[in-house]
Amino acid sequence: MTKLRIIEDVETILERDPAATSLVDVVFCYPGLHALWFHRLSHWFWNRNIYLLQWVSRMFSTFSRFLTGIEIHPAAKLGRRVFIDHGHGVVIGETAVVGDDCTIYQGVTLGGTSLVKGEKRHPTLCDGVVVGAGAKILGPFSIGKNAKIGSNAVVIRSVSPGVTVVGIPAREVENKEGDEHFSGKSSAFTAYGVSGTEQDPLAEKLKELTEKFEAQQKEVVKLKKRLLSKE
């Protein structure tokens, strides 16, 4: 864990969190940052492939979970400028991969659906992914670059790059204001994975059907009036 990486971690939080007021505030008061630093140590020990050192890495991981409320398996791979905001309840499984510039909010699970040891069981987040609070991403598939996962979504299949998904199970939504995604600058960053401009396709379809039904009802009333007037 080099000095450059430490500075980069702190600058990432200052850039993405308006509540971060100073360097001292970030270093001492952000459990997501502490969890990342503990993980880098535990990950280094884990990669030595020596049982005793891997046991030490699990101890680091356990202490980190106790201190921060965030559980990251020592074998998980995390990229640069990853931001775990608030953090409590975040779980990142053994074979999970988190790319550069990803943001993960509290209560997120990157979980596995298989019990087979030695195979990929957890998801891969490509660069720039935002995962909203409480979202669950379950299985050995990929979330595409700059995709956004809405809060409390349950994702059970791959998500294409640049797409926003919400709901249970997660489904793609339309963004009426175009595709703006995080690429290292806060001006394009969307907290919690959604901006409020997305349109739920199911809600839109229900609205369309309701409008058609109401129009048909009006036509029926008109026809009844004509029939009655002829009588």
N, C-alpha and C positions, 0 to 999 in steps of 0.2 A: 504494500500500500504506500505509494510514493507521495511526496509532498504535492506534486502536481495534481494527482487524483483527489487528494483531500480538498485542495482549493477548488477544484472543479465541482466536487460534490456540494460544497457550500454555496458556490455561485449558482448552481442549478436551482437550489431552494430559494435563494434570494430573487431569482428571475421568475419562478413560477408561482410563488406564494406571496400574495400581497400582505399577508399577516406577518411575514418575516421582516423584522425591523432592523436587525443588525447582525453582524458576524457572530458576536457573542451569543445572541439569542438563538441563532441556528445551531451553533456548536453544542450548547448545553441543554436546549429545550426541544429538540426534534428527535423523537424516538426512531423515526424512519431512517434518519441519518446514522444513528447509533447501530441500528440493526444491519445496515449495509457494511459498516466498518467491522462489526463482529463477523459478518458473513465472509468477508474477504479473508480474514484470518482463518476461520474454520475451513473455508474452501481450499486454502493453501495447504493446510494440514491434511485434508481429505485426499488431495491429489498426490500425496507422497506414496499412497498405496501400501502403507504399513499399518497393520492392525492397531498398534498402540497409538500411532498418530491420528488415525481415523477416530479412535475412541476419544482422544483429546479434542478433535474437531467437533464431535457430538456434544462434549461438555461445554465448549464455547457456544454452540448453537442453543443448548438448553439454558445456559445462563442468559444469553441474549433474549430468548423468549420470555424468561422470567422478568427481565429488566424492561423490555420494550412492548411485550404483548404481541410480537411479530414472530412467526415461525418460518424460518427458511432452512430447508435441508442443506447440509454442507456440500452436497454434490450438485445442487442447482447452479446454473450458469447465469450470471447477471452482467449486463453490459455497462457501458459508461453513461453517466448523467441520468441514472435511474432515480426517480423520486417516489418514495413511499410516503404519501401525505396522511397525517393523523395516525394511520398505521395499525391501530389496535385490531386484532382479529385477522390480520392478513396471514395466509398460509400459502407457501410456495413449495411444491413437492420436489422430490428427488431428481426427476429427469426433466424438470421444467427449464426452459431457456427464456430469458428476458433480454431483448435487444437494447440497443442504445436509445436514449432519450424517451424511454417509456415512463409513464406515470401511473401509479397504482394507489387507489384510495382504500380507506379502512374497510375491513370485512371481506376483502376479496380472497377467493380461493382459486389457486391454479392446481387442480386436483387430477388424480389418475382414476381410471375406471377399470384397470386390469390388476390382477394379483400375481401376474407372471414376473418373476425377478429377472433382471438383466435386459429387459426390453424397454423401449420408450413408452411411458405411461402418462406423461403429463404434457400440457400444451407448450407451444413455442410462440412467444410474442415477438414479432418482427419490430424493427426500429419505429419509434414514434407512436406506439400504441398507447391509448388512454383507457384505463379500466375504472369505471365508476364504482362508487361505494356499494359493497354487498354483492357484487357480481361474482358468478361462479363460472369458471371455464374448465370443463371437465373432459379430458381425453387427450390423446396424442396427436393433435392436429395443430395447424398454424393459424395465427391471427395476422392478417396481412399488414404491411407497412402503413402507418398512419391511420389504421382503423380505430374506431371508438366503440367501446362497450358501455352501454348505458347502465346506470345504477340498478342493482338487483336483477339484472339480466342473467339468464342461465344459458350458456353457450355450449352446444353439444356437437358442433360441426365447424369446419373451417370458415373463416370470414375473409372476404376479398380485401385487397388493399384499398384504403381510403373510404371504406364503408362504415356507416354507423348502424349498430344493431341494438334493439331493446326487446324486453319482454321475456316470457317464459312459455315455450323455448324461444330463444332470441331470434328475431327476424329483422331484415333490413328495413330501414326507414329512409324517406327522402328528405334531403336538406334543401329547402327552398332558396337559401342564400348562397348555394354553390359549395364547392369543396375547399374548405380551408383547414389545413392540418398542421400540427406542430412540427416544426423542422428546426428547432433550436432557438426560435424567437418567440417571446411571450405574446406578441400581437396576434399570432395565429393559434394560440393554445386554447383549448376548450376544456374547462374544468368538468370533472365528473362524466366526461364522455359525450354529453349532449349540450346543445346551446339553447334549446327552446324553439328553434326554427324547424326542427324535423317534423315530418308528417307521418303518422302511423298509417301504413297502407290498409290495415283492417278497418281502422276508424274512418278512413276516407271512403272505403267501399261501402261501409254501413251507412254513411251519410248520403252517398250517391243513391243507394237503394231506397232509403227513407224518402228522399226527395222525389224519386220516381213513383213510389207508392202514393205519396200525397198528391202528386199530379194526376195519377190515375183515379184516385178517389174524387177529385174535383170533376173529372170528366164523367164519372158515373153519376154524380149529382146533377150535372148539366143534362145528361141523357134522360134521367128520371123526370126532370122538369119539363123537357120537351114532350115526353110521352104523356104526361099528365095534362099538358096544355092541349094536346090533340084530342084527348078524351072529352 
